[in-house]
Amino acid sequence: MNDKVYKALLLLTALFMPVICGGVVYALVTDAYDAFEHFGFFRFLTSSEWSYTQGAEKYGALPFITGTLMTTLLALIFCIPFSLPVALFVGEYFKGTRLAAVLGTVTDLLAGIPSIIYGLWGFYTLRPIIMALDISPQGSGVLTASLVLAIMIVPYAASLSAEFIKMVPNDLKEGAYSLGATRAEVVKSVIFPVAGSGIFSSYVLAIGRALGETMTVTMLIGNTNNIPDSITSTGNSMASIIANQFGEADDLRLSSLIAIGLVLFMITAVINMAGKMMIKRARI
Amino acid sequence: MKKILGSLMVLAMVFAMVSCGGNSSNGGREAQELSGAGATFPLPFYNVVFEQFAQVNGDAVAYGGIGSGGGVRNMRDKIVDFAGSDAYLSDKEMANMDPVIHIPTCMGAVVLAYNLDGVANLNLSGEVIAEIFAGEIKMWNDSRLVELNPGVNLPAEEIIPVFRSEGSGTTFVFTDYLSKVSGMWASKFGTGKSVNFPAGQAAKGNPGVAGVISQTRNSIGYLGSEYAFAQKIPYAKLRNANGEMVEPTAASISAAASGEIPADTRTSIVNSTAPGAYPIATFTWMIIYKEQNYSNRSREQAVATLDMLGYILSDDAQSITSQVHYAPLPHKAKELSLNNLKSVTYNGEAILQ
């Protein structure tokens, strides 16, 4: 009897999450409907105009989709050379040692730093460096935002990759060693092929995190409503345009911002699902 | 640890009670908590005024500097007691909401703050500012800038215009001025709380713009004057409609408002023709509903709102303006506002007799 009550309770709470998720999608779709109806779904996605002129308002999401994809892709590229060595260090070379435990914990700590702190650091430390190096005159831009984003997603990519690297069976590695392989060769020909899809999926999940990051990007990307023409120019991401303009938007502009939110939600959902599927396939 | 926290809380409560009790000027009603939101431009002034108001009247006022656009939106959603705005509502905006009144609280200047190594004095004219923000003048050593600044060593560097990323009354005042002095600006960009600036970068709020300018060499941006003063960012002298080069001071801002003021106080005073007037001056307003019974507000809250506005119009509060680099309201504006306050009702009955 008790067991039945317990089961029912569990079911109820478990159903709660899909209901909330469905509610979010429902709210986004109904509120974004105006914008899609007014501009057309594909025109909204492909138009680069964002003009407030009363009576002739034109809103298109392309600059922000581009901004988001550019910052995310760059962040991913910058993040690999930092996260992969950490993962190998913790998961293979110094597996189980005190040093690895310390390094792993410190990396995980990075994940707990609030994004506003990253933003401040980027604004007051990284931005002046970018200006001093003459990379871009105004310091803010896609590049600055991506660099800080890269640091933010390192812990996500590194810890998960390290887990997959640890899971590579010892007999496989020992087999390779007994054939005379060096450690580097083992990493290259045993660990990467075996843990590869797991490592890949951990990067996919890290991308999911970078896509929606708002505060840091808003502080560093320069907040201009244009398609960035180079990696050093300013722009706006989907999350940052919403953060910037949500407060005072109404009618069509509000609907357009929510539509951007919906698109961001869809992109993030697809990427996360892809990551999950990869992890499933990666069972060693 | 818990003990310390506990005693701190008790201490805080004692302070709160002391500051609530022991005052008589609120006519014996219970102390109220008022909330407002909007313009960041007058925020430094409001911070001081609200603190003093809490001392003399006991009512606490919480004000969120979210930008004029956001303040007006909160007002329309009826979730605040008052909105702060540097842009008066257009006829169209007013038609879309219940009747409101505008109460000017002080006057201020929008300054052109810049970050240029070794340049302590910079002269600008309206046309040149318009060209800079339109992206037409790209370099600091452009001939049009050199002409205005003889003898100043302007660097051969790219100009980085800085503007607001969200809807802003400061932007409204600034673009209102540019539209009046530059036909190119009026036709290409126009006046508004948000405008599509083609060049440079944007930041949120007056504090955000101030931060970016002070951190970015060769940048220039428009700011509420207090933000430039507080962060010691240099700002330019502007050529007014009489051809004088004017610095923003309490006197030059006041001079801008020496003309006629309409009964509802909704007026723009940019590009004033008065002698000695600073060209980008503005009133900043608080906006309240004429009928104060909305969203379950009590009559006492309505009375407290009017008390607060009455206090801001008083000489006590107005004398604070110049300390924080704004300018006091002209006599005429105060008179009109005190009159307008009398039209405010609760359930249809006038609150002030």
Interface residues (C-beta under 8 A of the other chain):
Chain A: W50 S51 Y52 T53 Q54 F123 Y124 R127 P128 M131 P137 Q138 G139 S140 G141 T218 G222 N223 T224 N225 T234 N244 Q245 G247 E248 A249 D250
Chain B: I66 G67 S68 G69 G70 V72 R73 R76 E157 E158 I160 S165 E166 G167 G190 G192 K193 S194 V195 N196 F197 G200 Q201 A202 A203 K204 G211 V212 Q215 T216 R217 N218 S219
